[in-house]
Amino acid sequence: MKKIFALFLSMLLFASVYGAVPVAAAQEHILYVGDGGSADLQEAFDATAEHETTTIQLTQDLLVDTVATLPQGKSVILDLNGHSIRVNDVNFTGRPLVNRGTMVITGNGRIDASIAEQGGYGAIDNYGTMPIENGHFTGAVDASGATVRNRGDAQLTIEGGTFDGGTSILYNEGIATVHDGSFIGSSCSACNPSAWAYSIQSHQASGAAQPQLYFYDGTVIGVQGAFSTSAGYSEIHDGHFETVACPTHGVTSSFYPLYIAGESGEVKTNVYGGEFKAAYRYAAYIGNSNDGGIKEDAIANFHGGTFISGAGVQDTVHVDQALGGLTVTGGTYQHSDGSAYDIRAYYPAGSEDAYMQNADGTVVHDHRSVAVFTEAKAPTCTQDGNIAYWYCPTCDRYFSDAEMTTEIAKDAIVVAAHHEAIHVEAKAPTATADGHIEYWYCGRCGTYFADEALTRTIRQEETILAATGEETPSTPDDGPRPSDDAKQPTEDPADPSTAVAAAGMGSAVMAVLSAGIAVVLWRKRSLSR
């Protein structure tokens, strides 16, 4: 017992001299796959905890013959770190990476299933939430799959990368947003009647909600076709969409850069920009009452874009009379030789006079004829306001003047919500009067804040420092005074450095006392043996 007491005193000595042992700083959650880490990707997925995001980084290229699945409820950042995940089994079936949780893919690596020619559907199967920042993703062209498949109710965002190899390249059944990337397809129905598809497809899965596809920029190339939407809603803002000749069967085997048909549900598409260039056929095909699946209505609105037909047809745009519908308010329409294609039949009914088509096939209009004016609105502390602006719904453009000659970005119309706060400096309390801490106050909404960034709200009563209730003693003018040569204190008790020094001296004294007690106890025990 005495030995334990001596040990306790020694520990007290250590703490008094060196202070408390610091707690280790929080570490980033990171796992490695390859050299010095997990043996495979599934092991790393299994090792992650729920409700926190873990970075999984490859340290070497991986050869796989099984599917790795991230379960629902888990969140990872998969950093390929310049490495690859390659299927090495020709009999492999599926996609090597399945996400049911939340997975960010980055690191500019490669996921490749192309060696499995019949079963290597593609690289990724997404059932959850997945942003793809970059990388190269490849499937097998004859495997009747998609390089990336976004399932019903899943959410996919693509910031960039190269996607190729599969029968289809991106197959969307959920909500997909593409900001950039290259999507290169080579499937051809003349080459393989059982395995062909458009490079990008948006399709409604059985029992799922209608898909949504938002395409902002990128390059989409295909033989069979470039961009197809067969249900739900799609938007195209920019990009290059082109069909090319099949290396084996030539240009006549290519189809359409843009195909809009209700094959799996009603479909609506708005096109605001982009170039659609056909190798042989129409640049855009809208509605299909011949072989168009369940044959629902297909509606398209072309507000912009450039449409160039191939040499094998007379029309640049084909609209099915039974199922298709097209309204044109902008864009350029040309034959393969560069001459204008007459698109005037598709101007909005009742406002044909507001539009005209130039010699190069470009449709122009007077923004003022359809302008929507919005008055200025002051922001509040919690809600954005806006400047006064004019909006053209025909071409989805914003203007700052009534003549609609000064175009502005959509973001420029917003006046951000903000507090109108004043800074109140701290005030010390007295014996009879309250003081207060330093704080910031917004008179518009009556909110108090503890920080200049106005992120930490506090109650008004929390700003108050109560009066001390103690009178400060005064020194009588005729009272005794210390002589000039009296010894004055050499340390200011309020000085933090003095407090540290005093603490150090106290620690040293404690150390000596502790050591002495420990020695006495040890000595006494030795004598008693």
Secondary structure, 3 states (H helix, E strand, C coil): CHHHHHHHHHHHHHHHHHCCCCCCCCCCCEEEECCCCECCHHHHHHHCCCCCEEEEEECCCEEECCCEEECCCCEEEEECCCCEEEECCCCCCECCEEECCEEEEECCCEEECCCCCCCECCCEEECCEEEECCCEEECCCCCCCEEEEECCCCEEEECCCEEECCCEEEEECCEEEECCCEEECCCCCCCCCCCCCCCEEECCCCCCCCCEEEECCCEEEECCEEEEECCEEEEECCCEEEECCECCCEHHHCCEEEEECECCCCEEEEECCCEEECCCCCCEEECCCCCCCCCECEEEEECCCEEECCCCCCCCEEECCCCEEEEECCEEEECCCCCECCCHHHCCCCCHHHEEECCCCEEEECHHHHCEEECCECCCCCCCEECCEEEECCCCEEECCCCCCCEECHHHHEECCCCCEEEECCECCCCCCCEECCEEEECCCCEEECCCCCCCEECHHHHEECCCCCCCCCCCCCCCCCCCCCCCCCCCCCCHHHHHHHHHHHHHHHHHHHHHHHHHHHHHHHHHC
